[in-house]
Amino acid sequence: MQKIIKIALIVIGLISAVLWYFLPSGDFTIPEVAAEAANSSAMNFMFIITYILLGIAVVVALVYTLKNLFSTPENLKKALFALVGFALVVIISYFLSNGEDLDPQFLTDMNATTSTVKNIGTGIYTFLILAIVAVVLMIVPSVKKLIGK
């Protein structure tokens, strides 16, 4: 298996080096050169290779993560607790954001609806709550350690 992976990586590296040679040279500030680079078949093949490698990496990471997750009931229980906790944070954040934080004129200028603003507010509140929890979880053990001595 190791030899197959090494050979595949060498072949992908050689193909990428050949494609790199065929890339358009020069500065991409001129619109014609940028259009040439965007329409370059070498560039398209490099993007295809990138997408394939990214897809393989995502699949392998998910397979091994799920394999380890389902290998013991304790790991599955911990993961479910984490997912339920995260879902609770998102639900709390959704109810904290009201969707009317912005000027109505700004909403019409940006073609945004109140539901879009509410979703953005949910994301911001989720981030803030998780950041506060992370800071508290870093500070509390340090304070306990200081008081305990």
Rosetta constraint file for C-alpha pairs under 8 A:
AtomPair CA 1 CA 5 HARMONIC 6.33 0.50
AtomPair CA 2 CA 6 HARMONIC 6.18 0.50
AtomPair CA 3 CA 7 HARMONIC 6.07 0.50
AtomPair CA 4 CA 8 HARMONIC 6.07 0.50
AtomPair CA 5 CA 9 HARMONIC 6.10 0.50
AtomPair CA 6 CA 10 HARMONIC 6.18 0.50
AtomPair CA 7 CA 11 HARMONIC 6.17 0.50
AtomPair CA 8 CA 12 HARMONIC 6.13 0.50
AtomPair CA 9 CA 13 HARMONIC 6.00 0.50
AtomPair CA 10 CA 14 HARMONIC 6.15 0.50
AtomPair CA 11 CA 15 HARMONIC 6.17 0.50
AtomPair CA 12 CA 16 HARMONIC 6.06 0.50
AtomPair CA 12 CA 49 HARMONIC 7.93 0.50
AtomPair CA 13 CA 17 HARMONIC 6.14 0.50
AtomPair CA 14 CA 18 HARMONIC 6.27 0.50
AtomPair CA 15 CA 19 HARMONIC 6.17 0.50
AtomPair CA 16 CA 20 HARMONIC 5.95 0.50
AtomPair CA 16 CA 46 HARMONIC 6.64 0.50
AtomPair CA 17 CA 21 HARMONIC 6.41 0.50
AtomPair CA 18 CA 22 HARMONIC 6.74 0.50
AtomPair CA 19 CA 23 HARMONIC 6.51 0.50
AtomPair CA 19 CA 42 HARMONIC 5.13 0.50
AtomPair CA 19 CA 43 HARMONIC 7.39 0.50
AtomPair CA 19 CA 45 HARMONIC 7.55 0.50
AtomPair CA 19 CA 46 HARMONIC 6.91 0.50
AtomPair CA 20 CA 42 HARMONIC 7.26 0.50
AtomPair CA 22 CA 42 HARMONIC 6.05 0.50
AtomPair CA 23 CA 37 HARMONIC 7.21 0.50
AtomPair CA 23 CA 40 HARMONIC 7.13 0.50
AtomPair CA 23 CA 42 HARMONIC 5.95 0.50
AtomPair CA 23 CA 43 HARMONIC 6.47 0.50
AtomPair CA 24 CA 33 HARMONIC 7.86 0.50
AtomPair CA 24 CA 36 HARMONIC 7.36 0.50
AtomPair CA 24 CA 37 HARMONIC 5.90 0.50
AtomPair CA 24 CA 40 HARMONIC 7.56 0.50
AtomPair CA 26 CA 33 HARMONIC 7.93 0.50
AtomPair CA 27 CA 33 HARMONIC 7.58 0.50
AtomPair CA 28 CA 33 HARMONIC 5.63 0.50
AtomPair CA 28 CA 34 HARMONIC 4.96 0.50
AtomPair CA 28 CA 37 HARMONIC 7.83 0.50
AtomPair CA 29 CA 33 HARMONIC 7.32 0.50
AtomPair CA 29 CA 34 HARMONIC 6.74 0.50
AtomPair CA 30 CA 34 HARMONIC 6.27 0.50
AtomPair CA 31 CA 35 HARMONIC 6.03 0.50
AtomPair CA 32 CA 36 HARMONIC 6.12 0.50
AtomPair CA 33 CA 37 HARMONIC 6.13 0.50
AtomPair CA 34 CA 38 HARMONIC 6.12 0.50
AtomPair CA 35 CA 39 HARMONIC 6.13 0.50
AtomPair CA 36 CA 40 HARMONIC 5.96 0.50
AtomPair CA 37 CA 43 HARMONIC 6.95 0.50
AtomPair CA 38 CA 43 HARMONIC 7.03 0.50
AtomPair CA 38 CA 44 HARMONIC 7.86 0.50
AtomPair CA 39 CA 43 HARMONIC 7.58 0.50
AtomPair CA 39 CA 44 HARMONIC 7.56 0.50
AtomPair CA 40 CA 44 HARMONIC 6.40 0.50
AtomPair CA 41 CA 45 HARMONIC 6.12 0.50
AtomPair CA 42 CA 46 HARMONIC 6.20 0.50
AtomPair CA 43 CA 47 HARMONIC 6.29 0.50
AtomPair CA 44 CA 48 HARMONIC 6.23 0.50
AtomPair CA 45 CA 49 HARMONIC 6.19 0.50
AtomPair CA 46 CA 50 HARMONIC 6.16 0.50
AtomPair CA 47 CA 51 HARMONIC 6.11 0.50
AtomPair CA 48 CA 52 HARMONIC 6.15 0.50
AtomPair CA 49 CA 53 HARMONIC 6.14 0.50
AtomPair CA 50 CA 54 HARMONIC 6.01 0.50
AtomPair CA 51 CA 55 HARMONIC 5.99 0.50
AtomPair CA 52 CA 56 HARMONIC 6.19 0.50
AtomPair CA 53 CA 57 HARMONIC 6.15 0.50
AtomPair CA 54 CA 58 HARMONIC 6.16 0.50
AtomPair CA 55 CA 59 HARMONIC 6.14 0.50
AtomPair CA 56 CA 60 HARMONIC 6.08 0.50
AtomPair CA 57 CA 61 HARMONIC 6.03 0.50
AtomPair CA 58 CA 62 HARMONIC 6.08 0.50
AtomPair CA 59 CA 63 HARMONIC 6.05 0.50
AtomPair CA 60 CA 64 HARMONIC 6.20 0.50
AtomPair CA 61 CA 65 HARMONIC 6.00 0.50
AtomPair CA 62 CA 66 HARMONIC 5.98 0.50
AtomPair CA 63 CA 67 HARMONIC 5.99 0.50
AtomPair CA 64 CA 68 HARMONIC 6.11 0.50
AtomPair CA 65 CA 69 HARMONIC 6.00 0.50
AtomPair CA 66 CA 70 HARMONIC 6.09 0.50
AtomPair CA 67 CA 71 HARMONIC 6.04 0.50
AtomPair CA 68 CA 72 HARMONIC 7.49 0.50
AtomPair CA 68 CA 75 HARMONIC 7.79 0.50
AtomPair CA 69 CA 75 HARMONIC 5.50 0.50
AtomPair CA 69 CA 76 HARMONIC 5.50 0.50
AtomPair CA 69 CA 79 HARMONIC 7.68 0.50
AtomPair CA 70 CA 75 HARMONIC 7.11 0.50
AtomPair CA 70 CA 76 HARMONIC 6.01 0.50
AtomPair CA 71 CA 75 HARMONIC 7.62 0.50
AtomPair CA 72 CA 76 HARMONIC 6.68 0.50
AtomPair CA 73 CA 77 HARMONIC 6.08 0.50
AtomPair CA 74 CA 78 HARMONIC 6.23 0.50
AtomPair CA 75 CA 79 HARMONIC 6.16 0.50
AtomPair CA 76 CA 80 HARMONIC 6.14 0.50
AtomPair CA 77 CA 81 HARMONIC 6.24 0.50
AtomPair CA 78 CA 82 HARMONIC 6.25 0.50
AtomPair CA 79 CA 83 HARMONIC 6.15 0.50
AtomPair CA 80 CA 84 HARMONIC 6.04 0.50
AtomPair CA 81 CA 85 HARMONIC 6.06 0.50
AtomPair CA 82 CA 86 HARMONIC 6.12 0.50
AtomPair CA 83 CA 87 HARMONIC 6.07 0.50
AtomPair CA 84 CA 88 HARMONIC 6.16 0.50
AtomPair CA 85 CA 89 HARMONIC 6.32 0.50
AtomPair CA 86 CA 90 HARMONIC 6.27 0.50
AtomPair CA 87 CA 91 HARMONIC 6.14 0.50
AtomPair CA 88 CA 92 HARMONIC 6.07 0.50
AtomPair CA 89 CA 93 HARMONIC 6.04 0.50
AtomPair CA 89 CA 126 HARMONIC 6.25 0.50
AtomPair CA 89 CA 129 HARMONIC 7.28 0.50
AtomPair CA 89 CA 130 HARMONIC 7.87 0.50
AtomPair CA 90 CA 94 HARMONIC 6.06 0.50
AtomPair CA 90 CA 122 HARMONIC 6.93 0.50
AtomPair CA 90 CA 123 HARMONIC 7.84 0.50
AtomPair CA 90 CA 126 HARMONIC 5.76 0.50
AtomPair CA 91 CA 95 HARMONIC 6.44 0.50
AtomPair CA 92 CA 96 HARMONIC 6.22 0.50
AtomPair CA 93 CA 97 HARMONIC 6.30 0.50
AtomPair CA 93 CA 121 HARMONIC 7.72 0.50
AtomPair CA 93 CA 122 HARMONIC 4.95 0.50
AtomPair CA 93 CA 123 HARMONIC 7.45 0.50
AtomPair CA 93 CA 125 HARMONIC 5.17 0.50
AtomPair CA 93 CA 126 HARMONIC 5.48 0.50
AtomPair CA 94 CA 98 HARMONIC 7.96 0.50
AtomPair CA 94 CA 118 HARMONIC 7.34 0.50
AtomPair CA 94 CA 119 HARMONIC 7.38 0.50
AtomPair CA 94 CA 121 HARMONIC 7.54 0.50
AtomPair CA 94 CA 122 HARMONIC 4.78 0.50
AtomPair CA 94 CA 125 HARMONIC 7.94 0.50
AtomPair CA 95 CA 122 HARMONIC 7.95 0.50
AtomPair CA 96 CA 122 HARMONIC 7.46 0.50
AtomPair CA 96 CA 125 HARMONIC 7.47 0.50
AtomPair CA 97 CA 118 HARMONIC 5.72 0.50
AtomPair CA 97 CA 119 HARMONIC 7.99 0.50
AtomPair CA 97 CA 121 HARMONIC 5.22 0.50
AtomPair CA 97 CA 122 HARMONIC 5.76 0.50
AtomPair CA 97 CA 125 HARMONIC 7.38 0.50
AtomPair CA 98 CA 118 HARMONIC 5.86 0.50
AtomPair CA 98 CA 121 HARMONIC 7.67 0.50
AtomPair CA 99 CA 114 HARMONIC 4.99 0.50
AtomPair CA 99 CA 115 HARMONIC 6.24 0.50
AtomPair CA 99 CA 116 HARMONIC 7.54 0.50
AtomPair CA 99 CA 117 HARMONIC 4.93 0.50
AtomPair CA 99 CA 118 HARMONIC 3.89 0.50
AtomPair CA 99 CA 119 HARMONIC 7.69 0.50
AtomPair CA 99 CA 121 HARMONIC 7.00 0.50
AtomPair CA 100 CA 114 HARMONIC 6.40 0.50
AtomPair CA 100 CA 117 HARMONIC 7.30 0.50
AtomPair CA 100 CA 118 HARMONIC 7.58 0.50
AtomPair CA 101 CA 117 HARMONIC 7.73 0.50
AtomPair CA 102 CA 106 HARMONIC 6.82 0.50
AtomPair CA 102 CA 107 HARMONIC 7.10 0.50
AtomPair CA 102 CA 117 HARMONIC 7.94 0.50
AtomPair CA 103 CA 107 HARMONIC 6.61 0.50
AtomPair CA 104 CA 108 HARMONIC 6.45 0.50
AtomPair CA 105 CA 109 HARMONIC 6.19 0.50
AtomPair CA 106 CA 110 HARMONIC 6.12 0.50
AtomPair CA 107 CA 111 HARMONIC 5.88 0.50
AtomPair CA 107 CA 112 HARMONIC 4.95 0.50
AtomPair CA 107 CA 113 HARMONIC 6.45 0.50
AtomPair CA 107 CA 114 HARMONIC 7.83 0.50
AtomPair CA 108 CA 112 HARMONIC 6.40 0.50
AtomPair CA 108 CA 113 HARMONIC 7.97 0.50
AtomPair CA 112 CA 116 HARMONIC 6.12 0.50
AtomPair CA 112 CA 117 HARMONIC 7.17 0.50
AtomPair CA 113 CA 117 HARMONIC 6.51 0.50
AtomPair CA 114 CA 118 HARMONIC 6.02 0.50
AtomPair CA 115 CA 119 HARMONIC 6.13 0.50
AtomPair CA 116 CA 120 HARMONIC 6.25 0.50
AtomPair CA 117 CA 121 HARMONIC 6.06 0.50
AtomPair CA 118 CA 122 HARMONIC 6.09 0.50
AtomPair CA 119 CA 123 HARMONIC 6.36 0.50
AtomPair CA 120 CA 124 HARMONIC 6.30 0.50
AtomPair CA 121 CA 125 HARMONIC 6.04 0.50
AtomPair CA 122 CA 126 HARMONIC 5.97 0.50
AtomPair CA 123 CA 127 HARMONIC 6.15 0.50
AtomPair CA 124 CA 128 HARMONIC 6.20 0.50
AtomPair CA 125 CA 129 HARMONIC 6.04 0.50
AtomPair CA 126 CA 130 HARMONIC 6.13 0.50
AtomPair CA 127 CA 131 HARMONIC 6.00 0.50
AtomPair CA 128 CA 132 HARMONIC 6.11 0.50
AtomPair CA 129 CA 133 HARMONIC 6.18 0.50
AtomPair CA 130 CA 134 HARMONIC 6.10 0.50
AtomPair CA 131 CA 135 HARMONIC 6.20 0.50
AtomPair CA 132 CA 136 HARMONIC 6.11 0.50
AtomPair CA 133 CA 137 HARMONIC 6.05 0.50
AtomPair CA 134 CA 138 HARMONIC 6.30 0.50
AtomPair CA 135 CA 139 HARMONIC 6.19 0.50
AtomPair CA 136 CA 140 HARMONIC 5.89 0.50
AtomPair CA 137 CA 141 HARMONIC 6.97 0.50
AtomPair CA 138 CA 142 HARMONIC 6.97 0.50
AtomPair CA 139 CA 143 HARMONIC 6.22 0.50
AtomPair CA 140 CA 144 HARMONIC 6.11 0.50
AtomPair CA 141 CA 145 HARMONIC 6.03 0.50
AtomPair CA 142 CA 146 HARMONIC 6.25 0.50
AtomPair CA 143 CA 147 HARMONIC 6.11 0.50
AtomPair CA 144 CA 148 HARMONIC 5.80 0.50
AtomPair CA 145 CA 149 HARMONIC 6.50 0.50
